Amino acid sequence: MAEKKTIATSKAPGAIGPYSQAVGVDGLLFVSGQLPIDPASGKIPEGPIVERAHQMLKNLTAIVEEAGGSLNDVVKTTVFMTDLSAFKAVNEVYAQYFDAPFPARSAVQVAALPLGSDIEMEAIVSIK
């Protein structure tokens, strides 16, 4: 069995349950769903969804960088939103963080997310 390595950083919010921020195995990093929690305040930003999308992606970036990678190493993301009518606004934020060739991605509307958030993202990253 391959050895798993847990990744954790204080630059992203800690897990709110019995799981890791990310786990690396065999050159892949599996990043748990990142809510838009500001790690300094422990709060989810208010205002338009773009504010939360930026925070969510900052959290993802911090975890990937802690593992020794960058967003250029992300191969797949899944975005969970409680209202897909915000898809265009979230896409505009997403495009500020990722460059071509873009990761594969799924976007799914869900009934609810932890802590009342309206957005969350998980990722798979190729780490050298």
Residue pairs with C-beta under 8 A, 6 or more apart in sequence:
2 25
2 26
3 25
4 23
4 24
4 25
5 23
5 24
5 25
6 20
6 21
6 22
6 23
6 24
7 20
7 21
7 22
7 23
7 24
7 29
7 63
7 66
7 67
8 14
8 20
8 21
8 22
8 66
9 21
9 62
9 63
9 65
9 66
10 39
11 39
11 62
11 65
11 66
12 21
12 34
12 39
12 58
12 59
12 60
12 62
12 63
12 66
13 34
13 35
13 37
13 38
13 39
13 42
13 59
14 21
14 39
15 21
15 32
16 35
16 114
16 115
19 32
20 32
21 31
21 32
21 63
22 29
22 30
22 31
22 32
22 63
22 64
22 66
22 67
23 29
23 30
24 30
24 67
24 127
27 126
27 127
27 128
28 124
28 125
28 126
28 127
29 64
29 67
29 69
29 123
29 124
29 125
29 126
29 127
30 122
30 123
30 124
30 125
31 60
31 63
31 64
31 122
31 123
31 124
31 125
32 122
33 80
33 120
33 121
33 122
34 56
34 59
34 60
34 63
34 120
34 121
34 122
35 44
35 56
35 59
35 113
35 114
35 115
35 117
35 119
35 120
36 44
36 45
36 51
36 52
36 53
36 54
36 55
36 56
36 59
36 117
36 119
36 120
37 43
37 44
37 55
37 59
37 115
38 44
38 45
38 55
39 59
39 62
44 52
44 55
44 115
44 116
44 117
45 51
45 52
45 55
48 89
49 81
49 86
49 89
49 90
49 118
49 119
50 89
50 90
50 92
50 93
52 117
52 118
52 119
53 89
53 90
53 93
53 94
53 119
54 93
56 119
56 120
56 121
57 93
57 94
57 97
57 121
60 71
60 121
60 123
61 71
61 97
64 70
64 71
64 73
64 74
64 123
64 125
67 125
67 127
68 127
68 128
69 125
69 126
69 127
69 128
71 97
71 98
71 99
72 99
73 125
73 126
73 127
73 128
74 98
74 103
74 123
74 124
74 125
75 103
75 104
75 124
75 125
75 126
76 103
76 104
76 105
76 123
76 124
77 103
77 104
77 105
77 106
77 121
77 122
77 123
77 124
78 105
78 106
78 107
78 108
78 121
78 122
78 123
79 90
79 94
79 105
79 106
79 107
79 108
79 119
79 120
79 121
80 108
80 109
80 110
80 113
80 119
80 120
80 121
80 122
81 87
81 90
81 107
81 108
81 109
81 110
81 118
81 119
82 109
82 110
82 111
82 112
82 113
82 117
82 118
82 119
83 109
83 118
84 107
84 109
86 118
86 119
87 107
90 107
90 119
103 123
113 119
113 120
114 120
